[in-house]
Structures are given as structure tokens and as C-alpha cells.
Amino acid sequence: MIIGRNFDFYVNDDFASNKIVAFYNPAQGYKFMTVTWGGFIGAVSGMNEQGLSITINAAKSTLPTGAATPVSLVAREILQYAKNINEALQIAKKRKMFVSESLLIGSANDKKAVVIEKTPVTYDVYDPNSNYIVCTNHFQGNSLVHTKENIEQMNNSASFYRYNHLMDLLKNNGKNTIQKTVDILRDTKGLNNANIGIGNEKSINQFVAHHSIVFEPQKLKVWVSTSPWQLGEFVCYDLKKVFALKGMKKDQEIIDSNLTILPDTFLNTRIYKNFVAYRSILKRINDDKNADPDSLIINNPEYYNAYIEAGDYSFKLKQFNKALGYYQRALTKVIATKEEEASVREKIIKCHKKLGI
């Protein structure tokens, strides 16, 4: 069993450049590891010594109306106290949560993975009874798939598009391996290998992830990405060896260097260098510095947001005709969400009013 996930949580580039890989030896329960950051006590991706892994994935939710347990603390409790899927489910069931979330549970003891789908009021367990399971940001279980919030999520967000893209990648890759899983997590394309721009939310690799991670529960091995984004090395930790250390007696590296996954060759391409330039120009614009909006388009020509940003910059300078052209071209690209598409159409109307059209 191989489980891979991207944790697409963005604060800024510095936040994602370094990660904490934390190993816990609690007074009660099982030893476990998580990928985390300073000041965060919950868990978003982790695995325990029983070979039980967990990753959490946000779903469409109503606004919280009262106190409840943050999902990251539920995930940490599962890592510490569950050795199989049933025990994970019992913990998830007893905790009232703020928001809707999918918890993908991999279990070496059960030799399978399922998704526990939980809302503030109910839960479901999604098990496709197949040799693969896919989880993006919408529910799939029978009791939640047809809810109003979930249908909106599938129709209006990038989640269902990414789900279909993942299915295509899995079907086209043959028997899975650790390297193939990493390749999927790094994929920058759209459906049918379409060029939809670098950084598009509909891609598997959106260039916003805090970390990317691969678990092999039965072997108690885990691979963690290094910067930039998912494109650097994936370093391997053998949890059997790490937990056997019983603490760090001296300052030493504990990765299994023989199992390191090499950096993506995409880092050496002109496309990547252009994307770095695109991000640099975008930062200048966001910092209210002078920039050439056309350079956004030149460096990322298939990305709809390049045109939106160029349009917003031009509109701010009262160059309404130029802004209109950018917004109209944005609509010819693959836009990630219905909300963003509606926003572009509203901006076009504003341009028309300014131009007296």
C-alpha cells in the first residue's frame, strides 16, 4: 500500500520552504510522526508505529455556530491511540468538529485505506472496495455525496476536476510505485495532459503546498518533500529505525539516504524559470511597485490568473481598455472555480461602464 498527498496550505513562500518533521513518544498510546510547523500542535499528515496513517482534506462546510474540536487535534488523537480503521472511526465519531473534513486513513493492520467523511452533525465512511482510493475536497460516501453543500463544491470548485485528473493519472501509470506516486504529486498539467498554466488550482501541483508526503504503511516508511514546493528531494524516514533510537543521543541526520527520491527535472526547464519570474513580477505588483503587466502573460501564458492580475493592475492605473482585453482573454483559459469566472465577468462589466460601452 502506497499513500501520497499534497497539503495545499499556503501562507507565504518562506512558510513552505522549511518543514518540521516531528517524532513523538507519548506516555500513553503509540509512537507517531507528523509533518508540522512551529507553534502548531495538531496533525495534518502523519503515521504511527502501527502503520496507521492519516491525512486531512477540507470539504465544503457551513459556518461554525459553536465550540467544537479542531480537526487537526482529532487527527493527532487518532495517530496516538488508533491501531486500525475501526479504532480511528470510533475516535472520529465521538468528537464534534467545527467544519466538514475528509480524513483519509491508511492501515497496515487492515491492509487497506478508507476515507472517514465527517461534518459537524454526521459522518460516513467511504470505501470503494477497490485497489485504489482517491480523495480531493468533496465527499464521496452515499450519505453525504448528495448534500447541498457537497453538490456546490463539486460543481463550483476545482475538486471534481482534480479528482478526474487523478483517476486518469492512476489509470495511465500502470502498477504504482513510490516514484510514480511522487510524479503524480508533482504533476502540473490538467486533464488529458493539457497545459492550463503553472499554479492553476485544477492541477495536482498548485505550487502552494506546505508539504507533500508519501507513506508506505506496511514498511513503516515515509517520504517528505523538500523545497521548492514538491519539486525538491523527497527524503525517506524509516520509522522502525527512528523510533528505535529512543531519542537523539547526538546531533545526526536520520533520513535513509539510500531511498531519497531525486529532485524533479522540471526545475531545470525554461517553464519553471519563467514561473519564478512570474511570481517575482506578481510580488512587485502586490507591493504596489511599478511593473509591466504584459510580462505576467509572457512568463505564464496559459494561466488565467496572469490575465486577471494584469487586468487588475491596468484597471488600477485607469487603463480600462487594456484591462478589458486582459479580462476577456482570461475567459479563454481554464479558470479554476465558478466564483473566479463570475468575478472576471463582473470586472468586464465595470470596464464597459468606465468606457461607456
N, C-alpha and C positions, 0 to 999 in steps of 0.2 A: 504494500500500500504506500502510495506517494501522495502527499497533500501539499499544494502550493497556494500561496495567497499574496496579494498586494494590499498593503494597508494604506489606502489613499487618503491620508490625513495631512493637510498642508497648513503650516504656519508661515514659514519662510524657508529659503534655501539653507540657511545655517541650521535650522531645526532638524532638517533631514540629513545633513552632512555627517553627523555623528550619532551613533546609537548606543544605548546601554544594553548589553546582554547580561541579564541578572539571573543568578542561580540561587535558589532558596533551599534551606534545610530546616523546615519548621519543626517546632517542638511536637506538634501533632500533625498527622496526615502524611502526604507523600512529598518527597523532594520534587522540585519543578523548576523550569526555566521560563523566562519571558523576554521579549524584546520591548524595551521601555525607554523612558527619558527622565531627566531629573525632575523630582517633585511629584511624579505620578506613582500611585500605589496600587492601581488596578492592573488588569491584564487585558491585552487586546489580541496577542498571539503568544502561544506558549504550549509546552508539553511537559508532562510529569514522568516520573520514573517507571510508571506502569505502561507507558506508551500511549497515554491518552492526551490528545492534542485538542486545542480549542482556538478558533478564530471567530471574531465577532464582526458582523456586517450589518450596517444600518438599513432599515426599511422605512417605508412611508408611515408616519405616525401622526396622531392627533396631538395637540398641545397638552403637556402635563398639567394636571389640576391639583396635585397634592404630593406629599412626600413619598418617596419610594427609594429602592436600592439602585444605585448606578449600575449599569450592565457590566462595566469593567470589574466591579467588585464581585458580581455574580460569577464572572468568568474566572477570576482568581480563586474564588471558593471552590469551583469545580476542579480546577487544576490541583488544589491542595487536598481535596477529600474524595474525589471520584476515581475509581479504577476501571470503570466501564461505562457504556452508554446509559444503562438504566440508572446508575448512581448519579450520573451527570443530570439526567432528566429530573430525578427527584429533587435535586438541589435547585434547578431552574424553576420547577413548579412551585416551590414553597416561597420564592422571592417575588415580591411585587416590584415591577420595574417602571421607570419613568416613561420609556419610549418603546417602540417596536424594534425588534432586533432578530437577526438570524444568527444562531450560534452553530457553526459547523464543528461537529465533534468527530474526531478520528479515534478509533480504539483498537490497539493491538490485541487486547483480550477478546474483543468481539470480531476482529478481522474485518471491520467494515467502518464506514463513515455515514453519519446521518446529519440532518440539519434540524435543530430544535428552533422552531419559529415561535416567538413569544411577543405578545402585545401586553399593554397594561392590564388587560382584562381576560385574556385567554392564551392558549398555546396550541401548537400542533407539532408533530414530528414528521418531517419529510424524508422518506426512504424510497428511492426509485427502484430498489431491488435490482440493481444493475452493477456492472463492474466499474462504473464511474458515477460521480455526483458533481454537479455544478451549482455554485451559489454566487449570485451577484447581489443586487439590492432590492429584490422583490421576493414575496412569498410564493411557494410552490405547492404547499400542502393543501389537501382537499378542503379543509375548513377555513382557510384564510386566503386562498388564491382569488376568490371571487368577491372579496370585500371591496367596498367603495374606494378606500384609500389605496389598496393594492392595485386595483384596475387603473387608477390615476397614475400610480407610479410606473406601471408597465407601459402605459400609453404616452406619458409625457416626459419621462426621464430617459437617460441613456442605458438604464439597467437591462431592459429586454434585448436591446441591440447587442450589448456586451455578452449577454447570455448566448445569443445565437452565434456570435463570433467565436466564443469559447468552444461551443459544440463543434463548429467547423474545424477549429484547430485540433481538437482532440481526435476527430474522425480522420483527419488528413495525416496525422503524425504517426499512426501505427501504434505498436506497443509502447507504453510510456516508460520514460527513464527520468532520472534526476535532471540530466542535461536538457531533455525535451521539455520538462516542466519549467525550468528556468527560461528556456527560449520562449515559451508561451507567456510567461510573466513579463518578459521584455518586449513583447510584440507591440509595434507602433502603428500597425495598419488597421483598416476597417474590414467589414465583411468582404469576402472574395478578394482579399489582399488589396483592397482599394486604398489609394493614398488620400487620407482625409485630414492631412495636416498633422504636424508634430505637436502633441499636447492636447489633442481632442479628447474630451471626456468619453467618447464612444470607443476609444482604443483601450486595450488591456493595460498598456503602459501609458499613463496620462502625464507622466513627469511631475507628479505631485506626491508620490508615496513617501511616507516616513521610512518604511522598510518593506522589503519583500522577503518572504521566508518559505522554505520547503522543509517538510517533515517526512521522515521515514520511520513511523511509529514502531514497527516490529524490530527494527535495528537500533532504536533509540538514538537516531542521528538527526541533526537539524542543520540546515544551511541558512545563513543570514547574509543579506545583500550588503555591499559597501557602496559608498557614493562614487560617482554621481548617480542618484536615483537607483534603478535596478541594474545599471549598466556596468558597475564595478564588479570585483570578485564577489562570489558567494563563498564565504568561509564556513567550514564544517566543524561542528562540535559533536563529539561522541559523548552522549550523556552518561553512559556507563563509566567512562574514564573520568569525566568531570566530577560526577558525584562520588566516585571512589577516592578522590583527592582529600575529602573531608576538610575542605578549606584550603586556602592558599598559604603554604609554608614560606614561599618566597615569590617575588615578582617574576612571573614567567608567562609565556604565551601558551594557551591551552587549546588552540584550534588544532584540528587534524589536517595538517598542511598537504598531505598526500591526496586529500579529497576536495581540495579547493577547485571551484568552478571558475574558469578564466573570465576576464572582463569581456564584454560584448565588443566585437569588431566594429559595431555601429559607431563607437567612439572615434574611430579613425576616418569616418566619412565626412564629405562636404556637407551633407544634410545635417549632421549633428553640429558641426561648426557654425552653420547658418542659424541653427536653433539657438545656440548660445548667444550669437549676435542679436537675434530677435529678442531674447529675454533682456539683454543689455539695453536695447533701444526702448523696450517697453518700460523698463525701470526709469529711464530718463523721463519718459512721458508722465509716469506716475509721480515722479518727483518734481513735476512742473518745470522741467528743463526743456530747452529747445531740442527738437528732433525732426527728422524727415519721416513723415508717416508712410511715404512710399517704400522706405527701407524695411518697414514691417512686412509689407507684401512681398518684397523681393526675397526676404530671408525665410518666409514660411507661406508660400503662395497658395497652398490648398487648405490652410487653416482659417475657418470662418471668423474666428475671433481676431485675427490680424486685421481684417477689414473693419470689424466693429470698432476696434481700438483706434484705427486710423480715422474712421468716421467721427468718433467722439472727439479726437484731437482737433480735427478740422472744424467741427461744429463749434468747439470752444473758441476757436480763432475767428469765428463768424464766416468761415469759408463754406457756406451752406451748399453750394453746387457741388463742390468737391466731396463734402461729407455725404451727400445724396448718392454720388457714384459709388463710394465705398460701401454704403449700406445695401445698395442694390446688388452689388457683387457678392456681398456676404450671403444673400439669399440663394445664390447659385451653388454654395458649398454645403457640405454635410454639417448641419447645425446639431449640437448635442441634445438640446432639450426644446420642447414646445414653448416653454416660458421665454427662452432666449430668442426664439424665432419671432414670437409675438412682440418682444421688446424692440427687435430690429424694425418690424413693420410700423410700430409707433414712432420710432425715430425718423423713418421715411416721411410719415405724415407731418411731423414737426418741420422737416426740411421743406416740404411742399408749402407749408404755411409761411415760412420765412421767405421763400422765393416767390410767393404769390401765385403758385401753380394750382 
